[in-house]
Amino acid sequence: MAAAIEKEYGIQPKLIKGGGGIFDIIADGKMIFSKHEVGRFPEEAEILEALRGL
């Protein structure tokens, strides 16, 4: 997913290691995906689309 974000937007995403199964994606201070909220990992396309909306 990081490679797709870099290719699409020319930015290098930063991974912040967490624990307990947390997988959140935050861009410009806004949460665009939370595994805890939806109960699954995101699809690459949905993250790229959410980033387009920022």
PQR file of N, CA, C, O and H, with PARSE charges and radii, in Angstrom:
ATOM      1  N   MET A   1       0.816  -1.176   0.000 -0.4000 1.5000
ATOM      2  CA  MET A   1       0.000   0.000   0.000 -0.0000 2.0000
ATOM      3  C   MET A   1       0.874   1.259   0.000  0.5500 1.7000
ATOM      4  O   MET A   1       0.557   2.236  -0.679 -0.5500 1.4000
ATOM      5  N   ALA A   2       1.968   1.234   0.760 -0.4000 1.5000
ATOM      6  CA  ALA A   2       2.858   2.390   0.796 -0.0000 2.0000
ATOM      7  C   ALA A   2       3.408   2.694  -0.596  0.5500 1.7000
ATOM      8  O   ALA A   2       3.530   3.857  -0.981 -0.5500 1.4000
ATOM      9  H   ALA A   2       2.225   0.441   1.311  0.4000 1.0000
ATOM     10  N   ALA A   3       3.739   1.649  -1.345 -0.4000 1.5000
ATOM     11  CA  ALA A   3       4.267   1.840  -2.701 -0.0000 2.0000
ATOM     12  C   ALA A   3       3.221   2.473  -3.616  0.5500 1.7000
ATOM     13  O   ALA A   3       3.553   3.320  -4.446 -0.5500 1.4000
ATOM     14  H   ALA A   3       3.640   0.705  -1.032  0.4000 1.0000
ATOM     15  N   ALA A   4       1.967   2.072  -3.470 -0.4000 1.5000
ATOM     16  CA  ALA A   4       0.890   2.642  -4.291 -0.0000 2.0000
ATOM     17  C   ALA A   4       0.668   4.119  -3.961  0.5500 1.7000
ATOM     18  O   ALA A   4       0.432   4.928  -4.859 -0.5500 1.4000
ATOM     19  H   ALA A   4       1.697   1.385  -2.796  0.4000 1.0000
ATOM     20  N   ILE A   5       0.745   4.467  -2.686 -0.4000 1.5000
ATOM     21  CA  ILE A   5       0.586   5.867  -2.281 -0.0000 2.0000
ATOM     22  C   ILE A   5       1.738   6.698  -2.830  0.5500 1.7000
ATOM     23  O   ILE A   5       1.534   7.801  -3.335 -0.5500 1.4000
ATOM     24  H   ILE A   5       0.937   3.810  -1.958  0.4000 1.0000
ATOM     25  N   GLU A   6       2.946   6.160  -2.725 -0.4000 1.5000
ATOM     26  CA  GLU A   6       4.102   6.888  -3.249 -0.0000 2.0000
ATOM     27  C   GLU A   6       4.008   7.064  -4.759  0.5500 1.7000
ATOM     28  O   GLU A   6       4.303   8.142  -5.276 -0.5500 1.4000
ATOM     29  H   GLU A   6       3.111   5.264  -2.315  0.4000 1.0000
ATOM     30  N   LYS A   7       3.604   6.031  -5.462 -0.4000 1.5000
ATOM     31  CA  LYS A   7       3.481   6.112  -6.922 -0.0000 2.0000
ATOM     32  C   LYS A   7       2.394   7.104  -7.327  0.5500 1.7000
ATOM     33  O   LYS A   7       2.600   7.905  -8.239 -0.5500 1.4000
ATOM     34  H   LYS A   7       3.364   5.155  -5.042  0.4000 1.0000
ATOM     35  N   GLU A   8       1.259   7.061  -6.673 -0.4000 1.5000
ATOM     36  CA  GLU A   8       0.110   7.908  -7.031 -0.0000 2.0000
ATOM     37  C   GLU A   8       0.322   9.375  -6.667  0.5500 1.7000
ATOM     38  O   GLU A   8      -0.055  10.266  -7.428 -0.5500 1.4000
ATOM     39  H   GLU A   8       1.091   6.411  -5.932  0.4000 1.0000
ATOM     40  N   TYR A   9       0.927   9.627  -5.505 -0.4000 1.5000
ATOM     41  CA  TYR A   9       1.004  10.993  -4.990 -0.0000 2.0000
ATOM     42  C   TYR A   9       2.415  11.545  -4.847  0.5500 1.7000
ATOM     43  O   TYR A   9       2.589  12.726  -4.545 -0.5500 1.4000
ATOM     44  H   TYR A   9       1.234   8.903  -4.887  0.4000 1.0000
ATOM     45  N   GLY A  10       3.427  10.702  -5.061 -0.4000 1.5000
ATOM     46  CA  GLY A  10       4.802  11.154  -4.975 -0.0000 2.0000
ATOM     47  C   GLY A  10       5.250  11.498  -3.559  0.5500 1.7000
ATOM     48  O   GLY A  10       6.166  12.298  -3.371 -0.5500 1.4000
ATOM     49  H   GLY A  10       3.285   9.743  -5.306  0.4000 1.0000
ATOM     50  N   ILE A  11       4.611  10.900  -2.577 -0.4000 1.5000
ATOM     51  CA  ILE A  11       5.002  11.115  -1.185 -0.0000 2.0000
ATOM     52  C   ILE A  11       5.353   9.778  -0.546  0.5500 1.7000
ATOM     53  O   ILE A  11       4.832   8.734  -0.938 -0.5500 1.4000
ATOM     54  H   ILE A  11       3.867  10.250  -2.730  0.4000 1.0000
ATOM     55  N   GLN A  12       6.230   9.821   0.427 -0.4000 1.5000
ATOM     56  CA  GLN A  12       6.624   8.608   1.142 -0.0000 2.0000
ATOM     57  C   GLN A  12       5.818   8.527   2.433  0.5500 1.7000
ATOM     58  O   GLN A  12       6.028   9.336   3.336 -0.5500 1.4000
ATOM     59  H   GLN A  12       6.653  10.669   0.746  0.4000 1.0000
ATOM     60  N   PRO A  13       4.899   7.566   2.538 -0.5600 1.5000
ATOM     61  CA  PRO A  13       4.137   7.405   3.774  0.2800 2.0000
ATOM     62  C   PRO A  13       5.058   7.017   4.934  0.5500 1.7000
ATOM     63  O   PRO A  13       6.100   6.394   4.727 -0.5500 1.4000
ATOM     64  N   LYS A  14       4.670   7.388   6.140 -0.4000 1.5000
ATOM     65  CA  LYS A  14       5.447   7.060   7.329 -0.0000 2.0000
ATOM     66  C   LYS A  14       4.664   6.039   8.152  0.5500 1.7000
ATOM     67  O   LYS A  14       3.501   6.253   8.494 -0.5500 1.4000
ATOM     68  H   LYS A  14       3.824   7.894   6.308  0.4000 1.0000
ATOM     69  N   LEU A  15       5.321   4.938   8.456 -0.4000 1.5000
ATOM     70  CA  LEU A  15       4.728   3.897   9.283 -0.0000 2.0000
ATOM     71  C   LEU A  15       5.066   4.176  10.740  0.5500 1.7000
ATOM     72  O   LEU A  15       6.229   4.338  11.109 -0.5500 1.4000
ATOM     73  H   LEU A  15       6.265   4.764   8.178  0.4000 1.0000
ATOM     74  N   ILE A  16       4.029   4.227  11.550 -0.4000 1.5000
ATOM     75  CA  ILE A  16       4.210   4.388  12.989 -0.0000 2.0000
ATOM     76  C   ILE A  16       3.759   3.093  13.633  0.5500 1.7000
ATOM     77  O   ILE A  16       2.573   2.764  13.635 -0.5500 1.4000
ATOM     78  H   ILE A  16       3.084   4.096  11.250  0.4000 1.0000
ATOM     79  N   LYS A  17       4.708   2.369  14.174 -0.4000 1.5000
ATOM     80  CA  LYS A  17       4.419   1.055  14.736 -0.0000 2.0000
ATOM     81  C   LYS A  17       3.502   1.186  15.949  0.5500 1.7000
ATOM     82  O   LYS A  17       3.710   2.026  16.824 -0.5500 1.4000
ATOM     83  H   LYS A  17       5.672   2.636  14.173  0.4000 1.0000
ATOM     84  N   GLY A  18       2.495   0.338  15.973 -0.4000 1.5000
ATOM     85  CA  GLY A  18       1.562   0.314  17.091 -0.0000 2.0000
ATOM     86  C   GLY A  18       1.449  -1.102  17.624  0.5500 1.7000
ATOM     87  O   GLY A  18       2.293  -1.954  17.343 -0.5500 1.4000
ATOM     88  H   GLY A  18       2.327  -0.345  15.263  0.4000 1.0000
ATOM     89  N   GLY A  19       0.424  -1.339  18.377 -0.4000 1.5000
ATOM     90  CA  GLY A  19       0.215  -2.672  18.924 -0.0000 2.0000
ATOM     91  C   GLY A  19      -1.266  -2.962  19.033  0.5500 1.7000
ATOM     92  O   GLY A  19      -2.100  -2.085  18.808 -0.5500 1.4000
ATOM     93  H   GLY A  19      -0.261  -0.647  18.605  0.4000 1.0000
ATOM     94  N   GLY A  20      -1.578  -4.165  19.370 -0.4000 1.5000
ATOM     95  CA  GLY A  20      -2.967  -4.540  19.601 -0.0000 2.0000
ATOM     96  C   GLY A  20      -3.836  -4.590  18.356  0.5500 1.7000
ATOM     97  O   GLY A  20      -5.059  -4.479  18.448 -0.5500 1.4000
ATOM     98  H   GLY A  20      -0.900  -4.877  19.553  0.4000 1.0000
ATOM     99  N   GLY A  21      -3.218  -4.757  17.191 -0.4000 1.5000
ATOM    100  CA  GLY A  21      -3.998  -4.872  15.963 -0.0000 2.0000
ATOM    101  C   GLY A  21      -4.490  -3.546  15.403  0.5500 1.7000
ATOM    102  O   GLY A  21      -5.343  -3.530  14.516 -0.5500 1.4000
ATOM    103  H   GLY A  21      -2.224  -4.848  17.116  0.4000 1.0000
ATOM    104  N   ILE A  22      -3.966  -2.435  15.907 -0.4000 1.5000
ATOM    105  CA  ILE A  22      -4.374  -1.120  15.422 -0.0000 2.0000
ATOM    106  C   ILE A  22      -3.821  -0.918  14.015  0.5500 1.7000
ATOM    107  O   ILE A  22      -2.653  -1.204  13.753 -0.5500 1.4000
ATOM    108  H   ILE A  22      -3.272  -2.448  16.628  0.4000 1.0000
ATOM    109  N   PHE A  23      -4.657  -0.429  13.121 -0.4000 1.5000
ATOM    110  CA  PHE A  23      -4.226  -0.070  11.773 -0.0000 2.0000
ATOM    111  C   PHE A  23      -5.057   1.137  11.367  0.5500 1.7000
ATOM    112  O   PHE A  23      -6.173   0.992  10.868 -0.5500 1.4000
ATOM    113  H   PHE A  23      -5.606  -0.197  13.333  0.4000 1.0000
ATOM    114  N   ASP A  24      -4.509   2.326  11.583 -0.4000 1.5000
ATOM    115  CA  ASP A  24      -5.181   3.570  11.237 -0.0000 2.0000
ATOM    116  C   ASP A  24      -4.392   4.262  10.152  0.5500 1.7000
ATOM    117  O   ASP A  24      -3.165   4.165  10.105 -0.5500 1.4000
ATOM    118  H   ASP A  24      -3.603   2.443  11.989  0.4000 1.0000
ATOM    119  N   ILE A  25      -5.091   4.958   9.282 -0.4000 1.5000
ATOM    120  CA  ILE A  25      -4.434   5.771   8.265 -0.0000 2.0000
ATOM    121  C   ILE A  25      -4.899   7.202   8.487  0.5500 1.7000
ATOM    122  O   ILE A  25      -6.089   7.515   8.449 -0.5500 1.4000
ATOM    123  H   ILE A  25      -6.087   5.036   9.320  0.4000 1.0000
ATOM    124  N   ILE A  26      -3.902   8.062   8.721 -0.4000 1.5000
ATOM    125  CA  ILE A  26      -4.165   9.468   9.005 -0.0000 2.0000
ATOM    126  C   ILE A  26      -3.419  10.299   7.976  0.5500 1.7000
ATOM    127  O   ILE A  26      -2.235  10.073   7.727 -0.5500 1.4000
ATOM    128  H   ILE A  26      -2.935   7.807   8.752  0.4000 1.0000
ATOM    129  N   ALA A  27      -4.112  11.263   7.376 -0.4000 1.5000
ATOM    130  CA  ALA A  27      -3.499  12.159   6.404 -0.0000 2.0000
ATOM    131  C   ALA A  27      -3.946  13.580   6.711  0.5500 1.7000
ATOM    132  O   ALA A  27      -5.131  13.829   6.932 -0.5500 1.4000
ATOM    133  H   ALA A  27      -5.074  11.447   7.578  0.4000 1.0000
ATOM    134  N   ASP A  28      -3.008  14.499   6.725 -0.4000 1.5000
ATOM    135  CA  ASP A  28      -3.298  15.897   7.054 -0.0000 2.0000
ATOM    136  C   ASP A  28      -4.072  16.028   8.361  0.5500 1.7000
ATOM    137  O   ASP A  28      -4.955  16.876   8.488 -0.5500 1.4000
ATOM    138  H   ASP A  28      -2.046  14.296   6.546  0.4000 1.0000
ATOM    139  N   GLY A  29      -3.731  15.176   9.336 -0.4000 1.5000
ATOM    140  CA  GLY A  29      -4.365  15.234  10.638 -0.0000 2.0000
ATOM    141  C   GLY A  29      -5.767  14.660  10.709  0.5500 1.7000
ATOM    142  O   GLY A  29      -6.423  14.750  11.746 -0.5500 1.4000
ATOM    143  H   GLY A  29      -3.014  14.487   9.233  0.4000 1.0000
ATOM    144  N   LYS A  30      -6.239  14.059   9.600 -0.4000 1.5000
ATOM    145  CA  LYS A  30      -7.581  13.481   9.549 -0.0000 2.0000
ATOM    146  C   LYS A  30      -7.503  11.970   9.419  0.5500 1.7000
ATOM    147  O   LYS A  30      -6.746  11.452   8.598 -0.5500 1.4000
ATOM    148  H   LYS A  30      -5.706  13.986   8.757  0.4000 1.0000
ATOM    149  N   MET A  31      -8.284  11.261  10.228 -0.4000 1.5000
ATOM    150  CA  MET A  31      -8.345   9.803  10.126 -0.0000 2.0000
ATOM    151  C   MET A  31      -9.165   9.460   8.879  0.5500 1.7000
ATOM    152  O   MET A  31     -10.333   9.830   8.767 -0.5500 1.4000
ATOM    153  H   MET A  31      -8.899  11.682  10.895  0.4000 1.0000
ATOM    154  N   ILE A  32      -8.528   8.745   7.946 -0.4000 1.5000
ATOM    155  CA  ILE A  32      -9.267   8.345   6.748 -0.0000 2.0000
ATOM    156  C   ILE A  32      -9.632   6.868   6.753  0.5500 1.7000
ATOM    157  O   ILE A  32     -10.444   6.413   5.948 -0.5500 1.4000
ATOM    158  H   ILE A  32      -7.579   8.445   8.037  0.4000 1.0000
ATOM    159  N   PHE A  33      -9.011   6.114   7.688 -0.4000 1.5000
ATOM    160  CA  PHE A  33      -9.373   4.706   7.838 -0.0000 2.0000
ATOM    161  C   PHE A  33      -8.967   4.226   9.215  0.5500 1.7000
ATOM    162  O   PHE A  33      -7.895   4.569   9.714 -0.5500 1.4000
ATOM    163  H   PHE A  33      -8.351   6.484   8.342  0.4000 1.0000
ATOM    164  N   SER A  34      -9.835   3.424   9.828 -0.4000 1.5000
ATOM    165  CA  SER A  34      -9.531   2.803  11.115 -0.0000 2.0000
ATOM    166  C   SER A  34     -10.008   1.362  11.086  0.5500 1.7000
ATOM    167  O   SER A  34     -11.207   1.094  10.995 -0.5500 1.4000
ATOM    168  H   SER A  34     -10.705   3.145   9.422  0.4000 1.0000
ATOM    169  N   LYS A  35      -9.066   0.440  11.163 -0.4000 1.5000
ATOM    170  CA  LYS A  35      -9.412  -0.980  11.205 -0.0000 2.0000
ATOM    171  C   LYS A  35     -10.286  -1.280  12.414  0.5500 1.7000
ATOM    172  O   LYS A  35     -11.183  -2.120  12.343 -0.5500 1.4000
ATOM    173  H   LYS A  35      -8.093   0.657  11.237  0.4000 1.0000
ATOM    174  N   HIS A  36     -10.028  -0.604  13.511 -0.4000 1.5000
ATOM    175  CA  HIS A  36     -10.813  -0.810  14.732 -0.0000 2.0000
ATOM    176  C   HIS A  36     -12.294  -0.470  14.490  0.5500 1.7000
ATOM    177  O   HIS A  36     -13.182  -1.166  14.983 -0.5500 1.4000
ATOM    178  H   HIS A  36      -9.299   0.078  13.569  0.4000 1.0000
ATOM    179  N   GLU A  37     -12.551   0.599  13.732 -0.4000 1.5000
ATOM    180  CA  GLU A  37     -13.933   1.016  13.474 -0.0000 2.0000
ATOM    181  C   GLU A  37     -14.676   0.094  12.514  0.5500 1.7000
ATOM    182  O   GLU A  37     -15.861  -0.179  12.709 -0.5500 1.4000
ATOM    183  H   GLU A  37     -11.830   1.165  13.331  0.4000 1.0000
ATOM    184  N   VAL A  38     -13.988  -0.390  11.478 -0.4000 1.5000
ATOM    185  CA  VAL A  38     -14.682  -1.181  10.453 -0.0000 2.0000
ATOM    186  C   VAL A  38     -14.427  -2.682  10.548  0.5500 1.7000
ATOM    187  O   VAL A  38     -15.114  -3.470   9.899 -0.5500 1.4000
ATOM    188  H   VAL A  38     -13.026  -0.169  11.320  0.4000 1.0000
ATOM    189  N   GLY A  39     -13.430  -3.086  11.363 -0.4000 1.5000
ATOM    190  CA  GLY A  39     -13.192  -4.507  11.595 -0.0000 2.0000
ATOM    191  C   GLY A  39     -12.464  -5.246  10.491  0.5500 1.7000
ATOM    192  O   GLY A  39     -12.545  -6.472  10.411 -0.5500 1.4000
ATOM    193  H   GLY A  39     -12.871  -2.445  11.890  0.4000 1.0000
ATOM    194  N   ARG A  40     -11.751  -4.519   9.634 -0.4000 1.5000
ATOM    195  CA  ARG A  40     -11.006  -5.165   8.544 -0.0000 2.0000
ATOM    196  C   ARG A  40      -9.887  -4.242   8.082  0.5500 1.7000
ATOM    197  O   ARG A  40      -9.859  -3.058   8.418 -0.5500 1.4000
ATOM    198  H   ARG A  40     -11.686  -3.524   9.699  0.4000 1.0000
ATOM    199  N   PHE A  41      -8.968  -4.804   7.308 -0.4000 1.5000
ATOM    200  CA  PHE A  41      -7.936  -3.989   6.694 -0.0000 2.0000
ATOM    201  C   PHE A  41      -8.512  -3.300   5.456  0.5500 1.7000
ATOM    202  O   PHE A  41      -9.452  -3.808   4.844 -0.5500 1.4000
ATOM    203  H   PHE A  41      -8.991  -5.766   7.035  0.4000 1.0000
ATOM    204  N   PRO A  42      -7.957  -2.157   5.088 -0.5600 1.5000
ATOM    205  CA  PRO A  42      -8.483  -1.432   3.922  0.2800 2.0000
ATOM    206  C   PRO A  42      -8.024  -2.050   2.608  0.5500 1.7000
ATOM    207  O   PRO A  42      -6.995  -2.721   2.540 -0.5500 1.4000
ATOM    208  N   GLU A  43      -8.798  -1.810   1.589 -0.4000 1.5000
ATOM    209  CA  GLU A  43      -8.382  -2.124   0.227 -0.0000 2.0000
ATOM    210  C   GLU A  43      -7.541  -0.951  -0.276  0.5500 1.7000
ATOM    211  O   GLU A  43      -7.818   0.204   0.050 -0.5500 1.4000
ATOM    212  H   GLU A  43      -9.634  -1.264   1.644  0.4000 1.0000
ATOM    213  N   GLU A  44      -6.532  -1.247  -1.056 -0.4000 1.5000
ATOM    214  CA  GLU A  44      -5.650  -0.207  -1.579 -0.0000 2.0000
ATOM    215  C   GLU A  44      -6.433   0.889  -2.301  0.5500 1.7000
ATOM    216  O   GLU A  44      -6.180   2.076  -2.097 -0.5500 1.4000
ATOM    217  H   GLU A  44      -6.307  -2.184  -1.320  0.4000 1.0000
ATOM    218  N   ALA A  45      -7.375   0.491  -3.139 -0.4000 1.5000
ATOM    219  CA  ALA A  45      -8.139   1.460  -3.929 -0.0000 2.0000
ATOM    220  C   ALA A  45      -8.946   2.413  -3.046  0.5500 1.7000
ATOM    221  O   ALA A  45      -9.061   3.594  -3.372 -0.5500 1.4000
ATOM    222  H   ALA A  45      -7.581  -0.474  -3.305  0.4000 1.0000
ATOM    223  N   GLU A  46      -9.502   1.931  -1.947 -0.4000 1.5000
ATOM    224  CA  GLU A  46     -10.303   2.814  -1.103 -0.0000 2.0000
ATOM    225  C   GLU A  46      -9.434   3.852  -0.394  0.5500 1.7000
ATOM    226  O   GLU A  46      -9.886   4.968  -0.136 -0.5500 1.4000
ATOM    227  H   GLU A  46      -9.408   0.971  -1.683  0.4000 1.0000
ATOM    228  N   ILE A  47      -8.187   3.490  -0.077 -0.4000 1.5000
ATOM    229  CA  ILE A  47      -7.294   4.457   0.539 -0.0000 2.0000
ATOM    230  C   ILE A  47      -6.859   5.515  -0.475  0.5500 1.7000
ATOM    231  O   ILE A  47      -6.833   6.705  -0.160 -0.5500 1.4000
ATOM    232  H   ILE A  47      -7.820   2.583  -0.286  0.4000 1.0000
ATOM    233  N   LEU A  48      -6.521   5.087  -1.677 -0.4000 1.5000
ATOM    234  CA  LEU A  48      -6.140   6.049  -2.714 -0.0000 2.0000
ATOM    235  C   LEU A  48      -7.298   7.006  -3.005  0.5500 1.7000
ATOM    236  O   LEU A  48      -7.077   8.199  -3.212 -0.5500 1.4000
ATOM    237  H   LEU A  48      -6.542   4.121  -1.933  0.4000 1.0000
ATOM    238  N   GLU A  49      -8.523   6.495  -3.022 -0.4000 1.5000
ATOM    239  CA  GLU A  49      -9.696   7.342  -3.255 -0.0000 2.0000
ATOM    240  C   GLU A  49      -9.899   8.313  -2.103  0.5500 1.7000
ATOM    241  O   GLU A  49     -10.195   9.485  -2.336 -0.5500 1.4000
ATOM    242  H   GLU A  49      -8.703   5.525  -2.854  0.4000 1.0000
ATOM    243  N   ALA A  50      -9.750   7.858  -0.879 -0.4000 1.5000
ATOM    244  CA  ALA A  50      -9.907   8.750   0.284 -0.0000 2.0000
ATOM    245  C   ALA A  50      -8.856   9.851   0.270  0.5500 1.7000
ATOM    246  O   ALA A  50      -9.141  10.990   0.638 -0.5500 1.4000
ATOM    247  H   ALA A  50      -9.510   6.906  -0.690  0.4000 1.0000
ATOM    248  N   LEU A  51      -7.641   9.515  -0.155 -0.4000 1.5000
ATOM    249  CA  LEU A  51      -6.589  10.536  -0.235 -0.0000 2.0000
ATOM    250  C   LEU A  51      -6.889  11.575  -1.322  0.5500 1.7000
ATOM    251  O   LEU A  51      -6.556  12.751  -1.176 -0.5500 1.4000
ATOM    252  H   LEU A  51      -7.409   8.589  -0.454  0.4000 1.0000
ATOM    253  N   ARG A  52      -7.519  11.130  -2.407 -0.4000 1.5000
ATOM    254  CA  ARG A  52      -7.909  12.066  -3.468 -0.0000 2.0000
ATOM    255  C   ARG A  52      -8.884  13.110  -2.944  0.5500 1.7000
ATOM    256  O   ARG A  52      -8.877  14.258  -3.390 -0.5500 1.4000
ATOM    257  H   ARG A  52      -7.790  10.174  -2.526  0.4000 1.0000
ATOM    258  N   GLY A  53      -9.722  12.708  -1.995 -0.4000 1.5000
ATOM    259  CA  GLY A  53     -10.746  13.604  -1.456 -0.0000 2.0000
ATOM    260  C   GLY A  53     -10.219  14.661  -0.492  0.5500 1.7000
ATOM    261  O   GLY A  53     -10.978  15.529  -0.060 -0.5500 1.4000
ATOM    262  H   GLY A  53      -9.728  11.776  -1.632  0.4000 1.0000
ATOM    263  N   LEU A  54      -8.942  14.604  -0.148 -0.4000 1.5000
ATOM    264  CA  LEU A  54      -8.400  15.581   0.807 -0.0000 2.0000
ATOM    265  C   LEU A  54      -8.016  16.866   0.136  0.5500 1.7000
ATOM    266  O   LEU A  54      -7.544  17.791   0.797 -0.5500 1.4000
ATOM    267  H   LEU A  54      -8.326  13.899  -0.498  0.4000 1.0000
TER
END
